Amino acid sequence: MHVILFDLINIGCWGGCFWWMHRISTRQDAMLEQLQQQAHRIEGVAKEEHKILAELHPNVEAIKQNVSAVSEKVAEVKGAVDDRSGS
């Protein structure tokens, strides 16, 4: 009689463990799905950012050249002004 009772308790415990593991597995699957969706969204944003930067890069290079040219002109004008005020 005691052996049958312990066997039934043992089977019940195994059933509880399997149910608990299934529950954990289901939650892990849901979390994995959310992480995959998030990764796809991040990848999409990164691709858009890359496109924008690719479009801006030539413009940035042109701006740098223009700034260099303006800096040279400012230096020339400053040098001319210094020469006039120093003379």
Summary of the structure (lengths in Angstrom):
residues: 87
radius of gyration: 36.0
end to end distance: 119.7
largest distance: 119.7
contacts: 166
relative contact order: 0.04
helix: 98%
strand: 0%
